[in-house]
Amino acid sequence: MMIALMGTGLDQVTAWSAIGATITNLGPGLGDVANHYGDINSTAKWILCFSMLLGRLEVFTLLVLFTPVFWRR
């Protein structure tokens, strides 16, 4: 994902910190995303949205396991 972000025009530090911040729910990034993510292009935002979903998949799996409807099937 970092390479994909670098392909959209972001520098290495910005891409690395943005991916780290979105996958791990870390918070602010470095470089262009230090203040906010509003300055990056929309393609990079879509990549980061996908990264956020990947970072939260393990939470969704645990929520499904604790859902009674899952165990009734």
mmCIF file of the N, C-alpha and C atoms, coordinates in Angstrom:
data_MODEL
# 
_entry.id   MODEL 
# 
loop_
_atom_site.group_PDB 
_atom_site.id 
_atom_site.type_symbol 
_atom_site.label_atom_id 
_atom_site.label_alt_id 
_atom_site.label_comp_id 
_atom_site.label_asym_id 
_atom_site.label_entity_id 
_atom_site.label_seq_id 
_atom_site.pdbx_PDB_ins_code 
_atom_site.Cartn_x 
_atom_site.Cartn_y 
_atom_site.Cartn_z 
_atom_site.occupancy 
_atom_site.B_iso_or_equiv 
_atom_site.pdbx_formal_charge 
_atom_site.auth_seq_id 
_atom_site.auth_comp_id 
_atom_site.auth_asym_id 
_atom_site.auth_atom_id 
_atom_site.pdbx_PDB_model_num 
ATOM 1   N N  . MET A 1 1  ? 0.814   -1.190  0.000  1.00 0.00 ? 1  MET A N  1 
ATOM 2   C CA . MET A 1 1  ? 0.000   0.000   0.000  1.00 0.00 ? 1  MET A CA 1 
ATOM 3   C C  . MET A 1 1  ? 0.859   1.255   0.000  1.00 0.00 ? 1  MET A C  1 
ATOM 4   N N  . MET A 1 2  ? 2.016   1.145   0.620  1.00 0.00 ? 2  MET A N  1 
ATOM 5   C CA . MET A 1 2  ? 2.922   2.284   0.621  1.00 0.00 ? 2  MET A CA 1 
ATOM 6   C C  . MET A 1 2  ? 3.376   2.612   -0.801 1.00 0.00 ? 2  MET A C  1 
ATOM 7   N N  . ILE A 1 3  ? 3.647   1.588   -1.586 1.00 0.00 ? 3  ILE A N  1 
ATOM 8   C CA . ILE A 1 3  ? 4.067   1.802   -2.976 1.00 0.00 ? 3  ILE A CA 1 
ATOM 9   C C  . ILE A 1 3  ? 2.923   2.408   -3.779 1.00 0.00 ? 3  ILE A C  1 
ATOM 10  N N  . ALA A 1 4  ? 1.694   1.968   -3.507 1.00 0.00 ? 4  ALA A N  1 
ATOM 11  C CA . ALA A 1 4  ? 0.544   2.542   -4.198 1.00 0.00 ? 4  ALA A CA 1 
ATOM 12  C C  . ALA A 1 4  ? 0.385   4.021   -3.851 1.00 0.00 ? 4  ALA A C  1 
ATOM 13  N N  . LEU A 1 5  ? 0.590   4.364   -2.590 1.00 0.00 ? 5  LEU A N  1 
ATOM 14  C CA . LEU A 1 5  ? 0.511   5.780   -2.198 1.00 0.00 ? 5  LEU A CA 1 
ATOM 15  C C  . LEU A 1 5  ? 1.633   6.591   -2.822 1.00 0.00 ? 5  LEU A C  1 
ATOM 16  N N  . MET A 1 6  ? 2.814   6.006   -2.902 1.00 0.00 ? 6  MET A N  1 
ATOM 17  C CA . MET A 1 6  ? 3.917   6.722   -3.537 1.00 0.00 ? 6  MET A CA 1 
ATOM 18  C C  . MET A 1 6  ? 3.639   6.902   -5.027 1.00 0.00 ? 6  MET A C  1 
ATOM 19  N N  . GLY A 1 7  ? 2.890   5.973   -5.614 1.00 0.00 ? 7  GLY A N  1 
ATOM 20  C CA . GLY A 1 7  ? 2.500   6.110   -7.016 1.00 0.00 ? 7  GLY A CA 1 
ATOM 21  C C  . GLY A 1 7  ? 1.510   7.238   -7.246 1.00 0.00 ? 7  GLY A C  1 
ATOM 22  N N  . THR A 1 8  ? 0.795   7.640   -6.203 1.00 0.00 ? 8  THR A N  1 
ATOM 23  C CA . THR A 1 8  ? -0.136  8.764   -6.336 1.00 0.00 ? 8  THR A CA 1 
ATOM 24  C C  . THR A 1 8  ? 0.550   10.114  -6.160 1.00 0.00 ? 8  THR A C  1 
ATOM 25  N N  . GLY A 1 9  ? 1.836   10.094  -5.844 1.00 0.00 ? 9  GLY A N  1 
ATOM 26  C CA . GLY A 1 9  ? 2.573   11.348  -5.745 1.00 0.00 ? 9  GLY A CA 1 
ATOM 27  C C  . GLY A 1 9  ? 3.017   11.734  -4.352 1.00 0.00 ? 9  GLY A C  1 
ATOM 28  N N  . LEU A 1 10 ? 2.733   10.903  -3.360 1.00 0.00 ? 10 LEU A N  1 
ATOM 29  C CA . LEU A 1 10 ? 3.176   11.219  -1.997 1.00 0.00 ? 10 LEU A CA 1 
ATOM 30  C C  . LEU A 1 10 ? 4.629   10.798  -1.804 1.00 0.00 ? 10 LEU A C  1 
ATOM 31  N N  . ASP A 1 11 ? 5.335   11.494  -0.943 1.00 0.00 ? 11 ASP A N  1 
ATOM 32  C CA . ASP A 1 11 ? 6.717   11.116  -0.653 1.00 0.00 ? 11 ASP A CA 1 
ATOM 33  C C  . ASP A 1 11 ? 6.735   9.913   0.292  1.00 0.00 ? 11 ASP A C  1 
ATOM 34  N N  . GLN A 1 12 ? 7.908   9.339   0.494  1.00 0.00 ? 12 GLN A N  1 
ATOM 35  C CA . GLN A 1 12 ? 8.041   8.091   1.249  1.00 0.00 ? 12 GLN A CA 1 
ATOM 36  C C  . GLN A 1 12 ? 7.640   8.263   2.718  1.00 0.00 ? 12 GLN A C  1 
ATOM 37  N N  . VAL A 1 13 ? 8.037   9.333   3.346  1.00 0.00 ? 13 VAL A N  1 
ATOM 38  C CA . VAL A 1 13 ? 7.721   9.556   4.759  1.00 0.00 ? 13 VAL A CA 1 
ATOM 39  C C  . VAL A 1 13 ? 6.217   9.717   4.949  1.00 0.00 ? 13 VAL A C  1 
ATOM 40  N N  . THR A 1 14 ? 5.586   10.483  4.079  1.00 0.00 ? 14 THR A N  1 
ATOM 41  C CA . THR A 1 14 ? 4.144   10.682  4.174  1.00 0.00 ? 14 THR A CA 1 
ATOM 42  C C  . THR A 1 14 ? 3.398   9.379   3.942  1.00 0.00 ? 14 THR A C  1 
ATOM 43  N N  . ALA A 1 15 ? 3.791   8.620   2.924  1.00 0.00 ? 15 ALA A N  1 
ATOM 44  C CA . ALA A 1 15 ? 3.119   7.355   2.615  1.00 0.00 ? 15 ALA A CA 1 
ATOM 45  C C  . ALA A 1 15 ? 3.285   6.362   3.753  1.00 0.00 ? 15 ALA A C  1 
ATOM 46  N N  . TRP A 1 16 ? 4.489   6.248   4.285  1.00 0.00 ? 16 TRP A N  1 
ATOM 47  C CA . TRP A 1 16 ? 4.751   5.303   5.372  1.00 0.00 ? 16 TRP A CA 1 
ATOM 48  C C  . TRP A 1 16 ? 3.948   5.648   6.617  1.00 0.00 ? 16 TRP A C  1 
ATOM 49  N N  . SER A 1 17 ? 3.949   6.907   6.992  1.00 0.00 ? 17 SER A N  1 
ATOM 50  C CA . SER A 1 17 ? 3.244   7.286   8.219  1.00 0.00 ? 17 SER A CA 1 
ATOM 51  C C  . SER A 1 17 ? 1.735   7.255   8.039  1.00 0.00 ? 17 SER A C  1 
ATOM 52  N N  . ALA A 1 18 ? 1.238   7.550   6.847  1.00 0.00 ? 18 ALA A N  1 
ATOM 53  C CA . ALA A 1 18 ? -0.208  7.500   6.613  1.00 0.00 ? 18 ALA A CA 1 
ATOM 54  C C  . ALA A 1 18 ? -0.714  6.066   6.674  1.00 0.00 ? 18 ALA A C  1 
ATOM 55  N N  . ILE A 1 19 ? 0.018   5.130   6.088  1.00 0.00 ? 19 ILE A N  1 
ATOM 56  C CA . ILE A 1 19 ? -0.365  3.720   6.157  1.00 0.00 ? 19 ILE A CA 1 
ATOM 57  C C  . ILE A 1 19 ? -0.295  3.232   7.602  1.00 0.00 ? 19 ILE A C  1 
ATOM 58  N N  . GLY A 1 20 ? 0.760   3.588   8.304  1.00 0.00 ? 20 GLY A N  1 
ATOM 59  C CA . GLY A 1 20 ? 0.875   3.189   9.705  1.00 0.00 ? 20 GLY A CA 1 
ATOM 60  C C  . GLY A 1 20 ? -0.241  3.763   10.560 1.00 0.00 ? 20 GLY A C  1 
ATOM 61  N N  . ALA A 1 21 ? -0.610  5.000   10.301 1.00 0.00 ? 21 ALA A N  1 
ATOM 62  C CA . ALA A 1 21 ? -1.666  5.638   11.089 1.00 0.00 ? 21 ALA A CA 1 
ATOM 63  C C  . ALA A 1 21 ? -3.032  5.037   10.801 1.00 0.00 ? 21 ALA A C  1 
ATOM 64  N N  . THR A 1 22 ? -3.290  4.656   9.560  1.00 0.00 ? 22 THR A N  1 
ATOM 65  C CA . THR A 1 22 ? -4.613  4.138   9.229  1.00 0.00 ? 22 THR A CA 1 
ATOM 66  C C  . THR A 1 22 ? -4.776  2.664   9.585  1.00 0.00 ? 22 THR A C  1 
ATOM 67  N N  . ILE A 1 23 ? -3.754  1.866   9.422  1.00 0.00 ? 23 ILE A N  1 
ATOM 68  C CA . ILE A 1 23 ? -3.884  0.441   9.745  1.00 0.00 ? 23 ILE A CA 1 
ATOM 69  C C  . ILE A 1 23 ? -3.967  0.231   11.253 1.00 0.00 ? 23 ILE A C  1 
ATOM 70  N N  . THR A 1 24 ? -3.179  0.956   12.017 1.00 0.00 ? 24 THR A N  1 
ATOM 71  C CA . THR A 1 24 ? -3.101  0.701   13.455 1.00 0.00 ? 24 THR A CA 1 
ATOM 72  C C  . THR A 1 24 ? -3.912  1.673   14.304 1.00 0.00 ? 24 THR A C  1 
ATOM 73  N N  . ASN A 1 25 ? -4.642  2.594   13.679 1.00 0.00 ? 25 ASN A N  1 
ATOM 74  C CA . ASN A 1 25 ? -5.390  3.602   14.420 1.00 0.00 ? 25 ASN A CA 1 
ATOM 75  C C  . ASN A 1 25 ? -4.451  4.412   15.306 1.00 0.00 ? 25 ASN A C  1 
ATOM 76  N N  . LEU A 1 26 ? -3.292  4.732   14.759 1.00 0.00 ? 26 LEU A N  1 
ATOM 77  C CA . LEU A 1 26 ? -2.222  5.403   15.483 1.00 0.00 ? 26 LEU A CA 1 
ATOM 78  C C  . LEU A 1 26 ? -2.527  6.869   15.758 1.00 0.00 ? 26 LEU A C  1 
ATOM 79  N N  . GLY A 1 27 ? -3.109  7.537   14.787 1.00 0.00 ? 27 GLY A N  1 
ATOM 80  C CA . GLY A 1 27 ? -3.395  8.952   14.944 1.00 0.00 ? 27 GLY A CA 1 
ATOM 81  C C  . GLY A 1 27 ? -2.720  9.761   13.857 1.00 0.00 ? 27 GLY A C  1 
ATOM 82  N N  . PRO A 1 28 ? -2.087  10.869  14.219 1.00 0.00 ? 28 PRO A N  1 
ATOM 83  C CA . PRO A 1 28 ? -1.496  11.735  13.196 1.00 0.00 ? 28 PRO A CA 1 
ATOM 84  C C  . PRO A 1 28 ? -0.279  11.101  12.538 1.00 0.00 ? 28 PRO A C  1 
ATOM 85  N N  . GLY A 1 29 ? -0.054  11.514  11.309 1.00 0.00 ? 29 GLY A N  1 
ATOM 86  C CA . GLY A 1 29 ? 1.091   11.015  10.563 1.00 0.00 ? 29 GLY A CA 1 
ATOM 87  C C  . GLY A 1 29 ? 2.193   12.048  10.477 1.00 0.00 ? 29 GLY A C  1 
ATOM 88  N N  . LEU A 1 30 ? 3.110   11.815  9.583  1.00 0.00 ? 30 LEU A N  1 
ATOM 89  C CA . LEU A 1 30 ? 4.230   12.726  9.352  1.00 0.00 ? 30 LEU A CA 1 
ATOM 90  C C  . LEU A 1 30 ? 4.144   13.260  7.924  1.00 0.00 ? 30 LEU A C  1 
ATOM 91  N N  . GLY A 1 31 ? 4.866   14.295  7.660  1.00 0.00 ? 31 GLY A N  1 
ATOM 92  C CA . GLY A 1 31 ? 4.909   14.842  6.312  1.00 0.00 ? 31 GLY A CA 1 
ATOM 93  C C  . GLY A 1 31 ? 3.644   15.608  5.965  1.00 0.00 ? 31 GLY A C  1 
ATOM 94  N N  . ASP A 1 32 ? 3.077   15.309  4.798  1.00 0.00 ? 32 ASP A N  1 
ATOM 95  C CA . ASP A 1 32 ? 1.893   16.039  4.322  1.00 0.00 ? 32 ASP A CA 1 
ATOM 96  C C  . ASP A 1 32 ? 0.640   15.746  5.144  1.00 0.00 ? 32 ASP A C  1 
ATOM 97  N N  . VAL A 1 33 ? 0.613   14.649  5.863  1.00 0.00 ? 33 VAL A N  1 
ATOM 98  C CA . VAL A 1 33 ? -0.573  14.294  6.655  1.00 0.00 ? 33 VAL A CA 1 
ATOM 99  C C  . VAL A 1 33 ? -0.383  14.601  8.140  1.00 0.00 ? 33 VAL A C  1 
ATOM 100 N N  . ALA A 1 34 ? 0.562   15.436  8.462  1.00 0.00 ? 34 ALA A N  1 
ATOM 101 C CA . ALA A 1 34 ? 0.829   15.768  9.866  1.00 0.00 ? 34 ALA A CA 1 
ATOM 102 C C  . ALA A 1 34 ? -0.345  16.526  10.487 1.00 0.00 ? 34 ALA A C  1 
ATOM 103 N N  . ASN A 1 35 ? -0.937  17.449  9.759  1.00 0.00 ? 35 ASN A N  1 
ATOM 104 C CA . ASN A 1 35 ? -2.064  18.224  10.288 1.00 0.00 ? 35 ASN A CA 1 
ATOM 105 C C  . ASN A 1 35 ? -3.400  17.570  9.990  1.00 0.00 ? 35 ASN A C  1 
ATOM 106 N N  . HIS A 1 36 ? -3.612  17.217  8.717  1.00 0.00 ? 36 HIS A N  1 
ATOM 107 C CA . HIS A 1 36 ? -4.866  16.588  8.304  1.00 0.00 ? 36 HIS A CA 1 
ATOM 108 C C  . HIS A 1 36 ? -4.655  15.922  6.951  1.00 0.00 ? 36 HIS A C  1 
ATOM 109 N N  . TYR A 1 37 ? -5.621  15.107  6.567  1.00 0.00 ? 37 TYR A N  1 
ATOM 110 C CA . TYR A 1 37 ? -5.534  14.354  5.319  1.00 0.00 ? 37 TYR A CA 1 
ATOM 111 C C  . TYR A 1 37 ? -6.228  15.086  4.169  1.00 0.00 ? 37 TYR A C  1 
ATOM 112 N N  . GLY A 1 38 ? -6.645  16.286  4.371  1.00 0.00 ? 38 GLY A N  1 
ATOM 113 C CA . GLY A 1 38 ? -7.376  17.047  3.361  1.00 0.00 ? 38 GLY A CA 1 
ATOM 114 C C  . GLY A 1 38 ? -6.546  17.473  2.175  1.00 0.00 ? 38 GLY A C  1 
ATOM 115 N N  . ASP A 1 39 ? -5.234  17.524  2.324  1.00 0.00 ? 39 ASP A N  1 
ATOM 116 C CA . ASP A 1 39 ? -4.381  18.013  1.245  1.00 0.00 ? 39 ASP A CA 1 
ATOM 117 C C  . ASP A 1 39 ? -3.953  16.938  0.251  1.00 0.00 ? 39 ASP A C  1 
ATOM 118 N N  . ILE A 1 40 ? -4.217  15.671  0.546  1.00 0.00 ? 40 ILE A N  1 
ATOM 119 C CA . ILE A 1 40 ? -3.800  14.622  -0.384 1.00 0.00 ? 40 ILE A CA 1 
ATOM 120 C C  . ILE A 1 40 ? -4.914  14.361  -1.386 1.00 0.00 ? 40 ILE A C  1 
ATOM 121 N N  . ASN A 1 41 ? -4.556  13.729  -2.507 1.00 0.00 ? 41 ASN A N  1 
ATOM 122 C CA . ASN A 1 41 ? -5.537  13.531  -3.576 1.00 0.00 ? 41 ASN A CA 1 
ATOM 123 C C  . ASN A 1 41 ? -6.538  12.434  -3.223 1.00 0.00 ? 41 ASN A C  1 
ATOM 124 N N  . SER A 1 42 ? -7.616  12.357  -4.001 1.00 0.00 ? 42 SER A N  1 
ATOM 125 C CA . SER A 1 42 ? -8.704  11.432  -3.670 1.00 0.00 ? 42 SER A CA 1 
ATOM 126 C C  . SER A 1 42 ? -8.316  9.971   -3.870 1.00 0.00 ? 42 SER A C  1 
ATOM 127 N N  . THR A 1 43 ? -7.426  9.674   -4.811 1.00 0.00 ? 43 THR A N  1 
ATOM 128 C CA . THR A 1 43 ? -6.980  8.296   -4.998 1.00 0.00 ? 43 THR A CA 1 
ATOM 129 C C  . THR A 1 43 ? -6.248  7.802   -3.755 1.00 0.00 ? 43 THR A C  1 
ATOM 130 N N  . ALA A 1 44 ? -5.397  8.627   -3.201 1.00 0.00 ? 44 ALA A N  1 
ATOM 131 C CA . ALA A 1 44 ? -4.679  8.265   -1.982 1.00 0.00 ? 44 ALA A CA 1 
ATOM 132 C C  . ALA A 1 44 ? -5.646  8.092   -0.815 1.00 0.00 ? 44 ALA A C  1 
ATOM 133 N N  . LYS A 1 45 ? -6.693  8.892   -0.771 1.00 0.00 ? 45 LYS A N  1 
ATOM 134 C CA . LYS A 1 45 ? -7.684  8.752   0.300  1.00 0.00 ? 45 LYS A CA 1 
ATOM 135 C C  . LYS A 1 45 ? -8.420  7.422   0.185  1.00 0.00 ? 45 LYS A C  1 
ATOM 136 N N  . TRP A 1 46 ? -8.727  6.986   -1.023 1.00 0.00 ? 46 TRP A N  1 
ATOM 137 C CA . TRP A 1 46 ? -9.383  5.691   -1.208 1.00 0.00 ? 46 TRP A CA 1 
ATOM 138 C C  . TRP A 1 46 ? -8.471  4.549   -0.770 1.00 0.00 ? 46 TRP A C  1 
ATOM 139 N N  . ILE A 1 47 ? -7.198  4.654   -1.075 1.00 0.00 ? 47 ILE A N  1 
ATOM 140 C CA . ILE A 1 47 ? -6.238  3.635   -0.639 1.00 0.00 ? 47 ILE A CA 1 
ATOM 141 C C  . ILE A 1 47 ? -6.169  3.596   0.882  1.00 0.00 ? 47 ILE A C  1 
ATOM 142 N N  . LEU A 1 48 ? -6.172  4.756   1.502  1.00 0.00 ? 48 LEU A N  1 
ATOM 143 C CA . LEU A 1 48 ? -6.126  4.818   2.960  1.00 0.00 ? 48 LEU A CA 1 
ATOM 144 C C  . LEU A 1 48 ? -7.426  4.321   3.591  1.00 0.00 ? 48 LEU A C  1 
ATOM 145 N N  . CYS A 1 49 ? -8.559  4.521   2.935  1.00 0.00 ? 49 CYS A N  1 
ATOM 146 C CA . CYS A 1 49 ? -9.824  3.961   3.438  1.00 0.00 ? 49 CYS A CA 1 
ATOM 147 C C  . CYS A 1 49 ? -9.772  2.443   3.417  1.00 0.00 ? 49 CYS A C  1 
ATOM 148 N N  . PHE A 1 50 ? -9.237  1.869   2.352  1.00 0.00 ? 50 PHE A N  1 
ATOM 149 C CA . PHE A 1 50 ? -9.073  0.421   2.276  1.00 0.00 ? 50 PHE A CA 1 
ATOM 150 C C  . PHE A 1 50 ? -8.118  -0.066  3.361  1.00 0.00 ? 50 PHE A C  1 
ATOM 151 N N  . SER A 1 51 ? -7.076  0.705   3.617  1.00 0.00 ? 51 SER A N  1 
ATOM 152 C CA . SER A 1 51 ? -6.122  0.369   4.668  1.00 0.00 ? 51 SER A CA 1 
ATOM 153 C C  . SER A 1 51 ? -6.795  0.371   6.038  1.00 0.00 ? 51 SER A C  1 
ATOM 154 N N  . MET A 1 52 ? -7.693  1.317   6.264  1.00 0.00 ? 52 MET A N  1 
ATOM 155 C CA . MET A 1 52 ? -8.424  1.351   7.529  1.00 0.00 ? 52 MET A CA 1 
ATOM 156 C C  . MET A 1 52 ? -9.287  0.112   7.689  1.00 0.00 ? 52 MET A C  1 
ATOM 157 N N  . LEU A 1 53 ? -9.933  -0.313  6.617  1.00 0.00 ? 53 LEU A N  1 
ATOM 158 C CA . LEU A 1 53 ? -10.757 -1.521  6.691  1.00 0.00 ? 53 LEU A CA 1 
ATOM 159 C C  . LEU A 1 53 ? -9.911  -2.748  6.984  1.00 0.00 ? 53 LEU A C  1 
ATOM 160 N N  . LEU A 1 54 ? -8.752  -2.857  6.357  1.00 0.00 ? 54 LEU A N  1 
ATOM 161 C CA . LEU A 1 54 ? -7.870  -3.988  6.624  1.00 0.00 ? 54 LEU A CA 1 
ATOM 162 C C  . LEU A 1 54 ? -7.388  -3.989  8.068  1.00 0.00 ? 54 LEU A C  1 
ATOM 163 N N  . GLY A 1 55 ? -7.158  -2.838  8.612  1.00 0.00 ? 55 GLY A N  1 
ATOM 164 C CA . GLY A 1 55 ? -6.702  -2.746  9.993  1.00 0.00 ? 55 GLY A CA 1 
ATOM 165 C C  . GLY A 1 55 ? -7.768  -3.118  11.003 1.00 0.00 ? 55 GLY A C  1 
ATOM 166 N N  . ARG A 1 56 ? -9.027  -3.048  10.591 1.00 0.00 ? 56 ARG A N  1 
ATOM 167 C CA . ARG A 1 56 ? -10.102 -3.349  11.523 1.00 0.00 ? 56 ARG A CA 1 
ATOM 168 C C  . ARG A 1 56 ? -10.752 -4.696  11.271 1.00 0.00 ? 56 ARG A C  1 
ATOM 169 N N  . LEU A 1 57 ? -10.248 -5.480  10.329 1.00 0.00 ? 57 LEU A N  1 
ATOM 170 C CA . LEU A 1 57 ? -10.854 -6.778  10.039 1.00 0.00 ? 57 LEU A CA 1 
ATOM 171 C C  . LEU A 1 57 ? -10.789 -7.727  11.224 1.00 0.00 ? 57 LEU A C  1 
ATOM 172 N N  . GLU A 1 58 ? -9.720  -7.676  11.989 1.00 0.00 ? 58 GLU A N  1 
ATOM 173 C CA . GLU A 1 58 ? -9.649  -8.571  13.139 1.00 0.00 ? 58 GLU A CA 1 
ATOM 174 C C  . GLU A 1 58 ? -10.684 -8.196  14.191 1.00 0.00 ? 58 GLU A C  1 
ATOM 175 N N  . VAL A 1 59 ? -11.047 -6.938  14.294 1.00 0.00 ? 59 VAL A N  1 
ATOM 176 C CA . VAL A 1 59 ? -12.090 -6.517  15.221 1.00 0.00 ? 59 VAL A CA 1 
ATOM 177 C C  . VAL A 1 59 ? -13.438 -7.039  14.740 1.00 0.00 ? 59 VAL A C  1 
ATOM 178 N N  . PHE A 1 60 ? -13.688 -6.955  13.423 1.00 0.00 ? 60 PHE A N  1 
ATOM 179 C CA . PHE A 1 60 ? -14.941 -7.466  12.878 1.00 0.00 ? 60 PHE A CA 1 
ATOM 180 C C  . PHE A 1 60 ? -15.061 -8.970  13.089 1.00 0.00 ? 60 PHE A C  1 
ATOM 181 N N  . THR A 1 61 ? -13.968 -9.694  12.967 1.00 0.00 ? 61 THR A N  1 
ATOM 182 C CA . THR A 1 61 ? -13.993 -11.134 13.175 1.00 0.00 ? 61 THR A CA 1 
ATOM 183 C C  . THR A 1 61 ? -14.382 -11.470 14.610 1.00 0.00 ? 61 THR A C  1 
ATOM 184 N N  . LEU A 1 62 ? -13.828 -10.759 15.559 1.00 0.00 ? 62 LEU A N  1 
ATOM 185 C CA . LEU A 1 62 ? -14.192 -11.000 16.960 1.00 0.00 ? 62 LEU A CA 1 
ATOM 186 C C  . LEU A 1 62 ? -15.647 -10.649 17.230 1.00 0.00 ? 62 LEU A C  1 
ATOM 187 N N  . LEU A 1 63 ? -16.133 -9.583  16.634 1.00 0.00 ? 63 LEU A N  1 
ATOM 188 C CA . LEU A 1 63 ? -17.528 -9.221  16.824 1.00 0.00 ? 63 LEU A CA 1 
ATOM 189 C C  . LEU A 1 63 ? -18.462 -10.283 16.265 1.00 0.00 ? 63 LEU A C  1 
ATOM 190 N N  . VAL A 1 64 ? -18.102 -10.873 15.133 1.00 0.00 ? 64 VAL A N  1 
ATOM 191 C CA . VAL A 1 64 ? -18.923 -11.934 14.540 1.00 0.00 ? 64 VAL A CA 1 
ATOM 192 C C  . VAL A 1 64 ? -18.914 -13.164 15.434 1.00 0.00 ? 64 VAL A C  1 
ATOM 193 N N  . LEU A 1 65 ? -17.768 -13.495 15.992 1.00 0.00 ? 65 LEU A N  1 
ATOM 194 C CA . LEU A 1 65 ? -17.699 -14.675 16.854 1.00 0.00 ? 65 LEU A CA 1 
ATOM 195 C C  . LEU A 1 65 ? -18.553 -14.547 18.112 1.00 0.00 ? 65 LEU A C  1 
ATOM 196 N N  . PHE A 1 66 ? -18.755 -13.333 18.595 1.00 0.00 ? 66 PHE A N  1 
ATOM 197 C CA . PHE A 1 66 ? -19.560 -13.127 19.787 1.00 0.00 ? 66 PHE A CA 1 
ATOM 198 C C  . PHE A 1 66 ? -21.031 -12.853 19.475 1.00 0.00 ? 66 PHE A C  1 
ATOM 199 N N  . THR A 1 67 ? -21.417 -12.933 18.211 1.00 0.00 ? 67 THR A N  1 
ATOM 200 C CA . THR A 1 67 ? -22.796 -12.714 17.814 1.00 0.00 ? 67 THR A CA 1 
ATOM 201 C C  . THR A 1 67 ? -23.563 -14.033 17.885 1.00 0.00 ? 67 THR A C  1 
ATOM 202 N N  . PRO A 1 68 ? -24.676 -14.100 18.598 1.00 0.00 ? 68 PRO A N  1 
ATOM 203 C CA . PRO A 1 68 ? -25.431 -15.355 18.714 1.00 0.00 ? 68 PRO A CA 1 
ATOM 204 C C  . PRO A 1 68 ? -25.943 -15.881 17.370 1.00 0.00 ? 68 PRO A C  1 
ATOM 205 N N  . VAL A 1 69 ? -26.246 -15.003 16.435 1.00 0.00 ? 69 VAL A N  1 
ATOM 206 C CA . VAL A 1 69 ? -26.750 -15.437 15.131 1.00 0.00 ? 69 VAL A CA 1 
ATOM 207 C C  . VAL A 1 69 ? -25.707 -16.292 14.404 1.00 0.00 ? 69 VAL A C  1 
ATOM 208 N N  . PHE A 1 70 ? -24.449 -16.002 14.593 1.00 0.00 ? 70 PHE A N  1 
ATOM 209 C CA . PHE A 1 70 ? -23.386 -16.785 13.945 1.00 0.00 ? 70 PHE A CA 1 
ATOM 210 C C  . PHE A 1 70 ? -23.392 -18.217 14.436 1.00 0.00 ? 70 PHE A C  1 
ATOM 211 N N  . TRP A 1 71 ? -23.653 -18.441 15.703 1.00 0.00 ? 71 TRP A N  1 
ATOM 212 C CA . TRP A 1 71 ? -23.593 -19.785 16.276 1.00 0.00 ? 71 TRP A CA 1 
ATOM 213 C C  . TRP A 1 71 ? -24.880 -20.581 16.053 1.00 0.00 ? 71 TRP A C  1 
ATOM 214 N N  . ARG A 1 72 ? -25.947 -19.952 15.653 1.00 0.00 ? 72 ARG A N  1 
ATOM 215 C CA . ARG A 1 72 ? -27.195 -20.663 15.399 1.00 0.00 ? 72 ARG A CA 1 
ATOM 216 C C  . ARG A 1 72 ? -27.167 -21.417 14.077 1.00 0.00 ? 72 ARG A C  1 
ATOM 217 N N  . ARG A 1 73 ? -26.330 -21.050 13.173 1.00 0.00 ? 73 ARG A N  1 
ATOM 218 C CA . ARG A 1 73 ? -26.285 -21.691 11.852 1.00 0.00 ? 73 ARG A CA 1 
ATOM 219 C C  . ARG A 1 73 ? -25.632 -23.001 11.902 1.00 0.00 ? 73 ARG A C  1 
# 
